[in-house]
Amino acid sequence: MSTFIKILFFIADLLFLNAAILISFKWMGATEIITSDSSYLLIFSDIAWFFLVLVSNPYNINKGWSVIKIIKSQTIFIFIHLLVIASLVLFFKKEYSLFQIILIYLLFIPLFFSWKILSYYLRKVFTSEVPFKNYIIIGKNETSAELRKYYMLNPELGYRFSALF
C-alpha cells in the first residue's frame, strides 16, 4: 500500500474517531461540544492512535487479504486503543462515564470498518495489481489433495494452482 493511501487512512480514522468523541459529548447533553473534558479526550485519543499506528502498522493491508483478516486485525487494533482510553479514565482520574466510552466506540467502529471494507473493495476493483502467486504440488497423496482444495476454496489468499508433479 502506498504511503499516500496510508496517510489517507490515518487522517480518515482520526476524523471518524474525533467525530465519534464529539457526538458522544453532544449525546451526553453537553451544551458546548468543545470543552476541557472533550479536548483532553480528543488529544489523548489522537496521540494514542498515532503511537499505536507507529508501533503496529495497521494500514499494511494488501489485495491478498480477506475481509475476515482485515476485520480481525483491525478489531485487535481498536481493542488496544480502547484499553489505552480506559487507562485515561482509571489512571488519570478523568470522569467519563462508561456509557460515554462505549458510545464513542459504538459510533466509531461502524464508520471505521465501513471505510476499511469499502476502500478494500474499491482498491481490489480499480487496481491492476496481480495478487496471485502460482504454486505447484509435488507428490500425489491425501495431503496434497487437501492442500489444493484449501487454496481452491480460499482464492482471497492469492494463490493459484499451476501443476501437480
N, C-alpha and C positions, 0 to 999 in steps of 0.2 A: 504494500500500500504506500502511495506516495506521501511525502511529508505534508504537502498541501492538504490532502484528504485527512490526514491525522490531525492537523491543526483545525480543520473544519469540524471534525468530530468533537474535538476538545471544546471548541467555542460553543457548539450546539449543546453539548452536555451541560456546560456551565449555565447557559441560558435557561435550559429546562430546569435545572436544579434551583437556580435563583428564582425563577418564576414560581416553582412549587413552594419555596420558602415564603415568598411574599404573599401568595394566595392563601397559604395556611395562616399567616398572621391576620389577613383580612377576614378569613373564615372564623377565626377565633374572636373576632369582634374588635380588633384594633382600629381605633379611629384614624390613626396615621399609620400608613404601611411602613414607612422608613422611620424606625425608632432606634434607640441604642441597642435594644434586645435583638431586633431583626438585623441590624447592621453587624452586630457581633456574630450572630449565627451565619449570616451571609459570608462574612470574611473568613471565619473559621472553616466553614464548609468548603469554600473555594480553595483555600490553602490546602486543606486535607485532600481535596480532589486532585490538585496539582501534584502534590507529593506522591500520592498513590499512582498517578499516571506515570510519573518518573520512575517509580520503583517496579511497577508491574507491566507496563506497556500494554494496556488493554485494547489498543487500536491496531494491533497486529493481526488483522483478520484478512484472510485471503479467500479466493474463489473456491478453493478446495474444502473450505469449512462448510459444515451443515448448519442449518438454523438451530438445531438442538445444541450443537457445540458452542455456537455464539451465545445462546441463552445461558448455558451452564457457566461459561467463563465470565460473562458479564454479571450474572447473578452473584457469583462469588465476589466480584469486584464491588458491587453495590453493597453487599453484606458487610464487607470490610469497612466501607465508608460509613455505614450505619453504626458500626462499633466505634468508630472514631467520633462520630457525632454524639453517641451515647456517653463517651468519655467526657465530652464537654459538659454534659448535664451532671454527671457524677463527680468528676474531679474538680471542676471549676465552679461548682455550686450554682450553676445557672438555672433559672427556674422556668424551664419549658415543660409543658405538660406532655405526658406520654402520648396522649391523643394527638397533640400537635406534631410530634416527631413522626408518629405513624401516618398522619395525614400528609406530611411532606413526602414521604416515600410512596404513599398510595397515589399521589399526584404525579410524582416524578417517574416512577417505574413504567407506567404505560407510555409516556412520552419517550422515554429513553429507549425502550425496546421497539416501539413503532418506528422510530427514526433509524435504529440499527438494522432492523429487518428490511425496511423499505430501501435503505441505501444498499444493503447487501444484494437484494434482488435487482435493483437498478444497475448496479455495477456488473452483476452477472449477465444481464441482458445487453448492456451497451458497450461492454469492453470486448476486445478481440483476443484477450488472453486465452491461451490453450492450457487449461488447468490439468489436462490428463498426463499421467506418466504411464508408459507402457510397462507391462510386466510379463514374464514368462514363468512357466511352472516346469520344473524338471522332475520327472517321475510321475507315474500314474498309480495313485492309490486313494484311499478314502480321505486322507488329509488334503491331498491336492484338489480333490473334488470339492471338499468343504471350503477350501481357500478360494477357489474360483467362484463358488456360489456366493460366498460372503461379499466379494468385491462386485459381483454382478448385482446383488441386492442393495448395495450401498454405492451408487455411482457418484454421490456427492463427495466421496473421499478422493476422487480424482485419479483412479487407476483404471486402465483399460487393458484387457487381456490381449496378448499378442500371439502366443504359441504355447503348445504343450510338447515337451520333449521326453 
